[in-house]
Amino acid sequence: MYTIDLIREVLEVKDDRLANYNQQITELVYDSRKVNQPEQSLFFALTAARDGHDFILDAYQRGVRSFVVSRLTADLETLAAVNILLVADPLAAMQRLATYHRLQFKGLLVGIAGSNGKSIVKEWLHQLLGHDKQVYQSPKSYNSQLGVALSLWNLGPQYDIALIEAGISEPGEMERLQEIIQPDLGIFTNIGEAHAQYFESIQAKLQEKLKLFQHAKALIAGSKYIQKAMLPECLDWYSWGSLESDSLCVLDQHTLAKGTALTILLKGEEYSFEVPFTDRASVENCLTCSTVMLYFQYSMSEIIKRLQLLRPLEMRLQLKKGIHNCSLIDDSYSNDLASLQISLDFLSQQNQHQKKTLILSDMEGLQQTAKFQDKVVSLINRANLQRFIWVGPEYPWLTSLAVPEIHLFAETTALLESLDKLAFKEESILIKGARAYQFELLVQRLTLRSHGTVLEINLNALSHNLMHYRSMIPNQVKLMAMVKAFSYGSGSFEVANLLQFSKVDYLTVAFADEGVELRLGGIQLPIMVLSPDSDTFQTLLQYNLEPEVYSMRFLEEFMSFLKDVGKTAYPIHLKLDTGMHRLGFLPNEVPALLSRLQTQEEVHVQSCFTHLVASGDPEQDAFTQQQIDTYSHCAKQLEEGLGYTFIKHVANTSAIVRWPQAHFDMVRLGIGLYGVDMDHTRSTIEKVSTLKTTVTQLKDLPQTETVGYDRKGVLTRDSRIATVKIGYADGYNRKFGYGIGKMKINGQLVPTVGTICMDMCMLDVTDIEVKEGDDVEVFPDIMAAAKAIDTIPYELLVNIASRVKRVYYFE
Ligand SMILES: *Cc1c(COP(=O)(O)O)cnc(C)c1O
């Protein structure tokens, strides 16, 4: 139990104002929207892309009374009965508090680092060791400077083992994480290419990651990744690999239809067994977990028995289309307090349905502690649910939850039998269950079927990219997110809901009907429509959509419509043509436009903008400058003439990066939000969309055969050909035929063979290892793919057909 006074001591705070010394603190929060038990929350005003000090008032209004800040803001001065701790760096303070808490932990703390597989290894160890030990694991991918601190804070004394994941992207970060985590035992999964951009070499990256373990007692890793010589003398070393010196030595390994057969040598004895995975990464993760189990002195026969129970995991929360027009949030792989909070937050962002339902299973440890139950109750009561469906033992508090409709089931099978009666329809359903409850069966029943090609959209990457561009513009500059053409192909209200939650200022669509879809999907943000037609005026008004006005004719039509329906001061956005020569008023038309606007009351100029034709091209910089100058001049003329100010905006993605002088009052972020780095900024923007399909059939053909229509797929050798279910009707351009298109299977690039068919195409997989059912990434490098057929990534993205199912991921 921590009081604010104790925390003050731990942090050695010199400057404080405490209204209530004895205030208990149980929760550390940094996002005012994610406050659960406000009185017991301590709000840290972190400064990242946004300044947390700006959200103090919001947190206060939600009931938070304790704050860690780096300066006293005017807001703070006005608040009564609050506890304030003034520190130099709130993030460092949070970390310090987490470390203090970590040092109270009497169990064994395991730190996990590596490029890939950290979360899987963590989750598997949780399953493997959980049979007879109390195991804590850091939630989801809480592995950053902030995430690690929050994970440690939630570590309770009841656990025997804590598994904490540590992730870094830049040099210097691991040292800091080491100081916070101070692991007793280390696990290193592997080293890959991810985030290599900040490191000189793989070696440098490896050295950085190993810093986590510098004061640990022992380290577990594959000898193919780490050699003893690289480690400090005092660190005990347990390795797996093919060397005789390895603690767990793999003598033989071969792939079977549904698993991998392994023969290992352990202390002079041979063991042969199967693990239920065929891909290399999973097999390596099994070996890592086995070595950890050996460290904990389990017998090999026990380890083999438990390995059989492991299953591949979908580690991320997924948003999918459900039956009867439902949205399904599938988070059925685990269930603990932290991940329940994350997924309920996600549910609250997605506003496409009024009705929200939570299907929840019992949680480990819930029965034992009243405090835990209180937290679950308050999470559920705050989630604005219409329905709550529970699977598990009947706790007394279940029936008194503040949810209109409550259904209780003892087992998943009972719920499955009642699914039809529950009549799910037009609602958002969050499915959250512990592994043992097999909620994947529920998910199967409630998901809309589709063919094997999906577009995966990583919403974390999207919000990361948003923050990245936001950090490039000054605080007072607004941000308009371009969601035209279904958010550049990546979806409509699903993406928009996230943007709304992330507090962008404006959204922009191309046509009125795209705006209508967003409104029906729960979007309240102002929406600009780029190409409105006169036959959609009624729709614009009905759904509160704001048109771009680009010509006198259009302006007159719109004003006369407004006059007919008796509307005044309707917001419009003036488009100036400063060089694109598409839509917009030319500079010489501005005086006429101005005098017309001065003599009417139907419309109000909300903003005035222009579009740059080549903001990303250094060779055209003189022209871009000229566009900016022309725009400034015209906008000034309009503002002075109208006698009021409006929002001025010019910059698209490239101009956000390259033309800070063109940020004006607002920027219009497009392609960069969706993870395409047109400016080669080597910045940290992340890939958002991944188009995926699977290998449907494999065949071995002699050189004399041909592949596909018109015998155009000529073979130059005996070949192995894979058929995949994606064709030009899905948006895979016919120009990708004859080897121009390259897809990725099991980490290897493979070319197309012959022509691209309507619903399928063929790949030459002669040189790689592949089996039917393997995943295929269609555009491993979208810039290269676009270049290969002489187009731009924008076109490839927006052409992905609507029949390709979109699945949204969130961590
Ligand atoms: C599409 C569009 C943008 C966004 O451009 P990106 O290059 O994708 O950032 C900005 N402004 C207008 C008017 C647009 O049509």
The ligand as a Gaussian input file, in Angstrom:
#p B3LYP/6-31G(d) Opt

LIG

0 1
 C       -5.132000      13.684000     -50.581000
 C       -4.912000      15.062000     -50.203000
 C       -3.968000      15.402000     -49.202000
 C       -3.051000      14.419000     -48.538000
 O       -1.909000      14.204000     -49.329000
 P       -0.775000      13.164000     -48.866000
 O        0.303000      13.323000     -49.842000
 O       -1.404000      11.820000     -48.916000
 O       -0.404000      13.551000     -47.491000
 C       -3.919000      16.715000     -48.799000
 N       -4.713000      17.661000     -49.376000
 C       -5.595000      17.360000     -50.354000
 C       -6.411000      18.451000     -50.931000
 C       -5.716000      16.065000     -50.808000
 O       -6.592000      15.783000     -51.772000

